Amino acid sequence: MAFNHDLQISAALAFRIITALALMLSFSFPLESTMLYNFDHRISAAFDIRGYVGENVELRCTFKSSSYVTDKLTIDCKYRPPSSSRTKSVFHYQSFQYPTTAGPFQDQISWAGNVYKGDASISISNPNLIDNSTFSCAVKNLPDVHHDIPLMELTITERGFGTMLSSVALLSILVFIPSAVVIVLMLVRISRKAAEMKKQRKSGYKKKSWSSRKMAEEKLEVKQALP
């Protein structure tokens, strides 16, 4: 009995020692659990973005995070002009949007995203040719902070005669050409029906003429047969 009692005490003591070691290891290496959150943190954006002078253009940027979105999430959008190697901030977000209040994009940047849907897009109103720049979109959602920062190359051009002509051509293809085909088919059908009616009238006239001539010949034969 004493041996069994000592065995139970040793087993309980061993269990306590193993539990204590496990707790010590979990507190000693917290970074390993954090790195698991960084496994599925991605940001996507189209590289080539084109717009026209005076027409709003959207810089679409989306992200995917393995952590829940909280008020600690931050978005930083920067731009780099073609003639410079330095980047400048143009938009910041943390629970609220903070567009730039100075520089060439002053009063042009507006929030167009929804962080709860993984959308970190911004919009540029009334763009000009001088707004051509390379933009970047960075999203940090703690503990997800490590990711590749995508670049967006914005090119603004003027709508020229070629663009207007292509729009007119597209409108013609979609509207006028099908209408013209329907009208032509209706005219062909009407002309065929008119030709058939004319043919029927001619056929009826010939038949009537033949009957009249036949009756006249019969009358003449009857008269000749009388004394």
Secondary structure, 3 states (H helix, E strand, C coil): CHHHHHHHHHHHHHHHHHHHHHHHHHHHCHHHHHHHHHHHCEEEECCEEEEECCCCEEECEEEECCCCCCCCCEEEEEEECCCCCCCEEEEEECCCEEECCCCCCCCCEEECCEHHHCECCEEECCCCHHHCEEEEEEEEECCECCCCCCEEEEEEECCCHHHHHHHHHHHHHHHHHHHHHHHHHHHHHHHHHHHHHHHHHHHHHHHHHHHHHHHHHHHHHHHHHCC
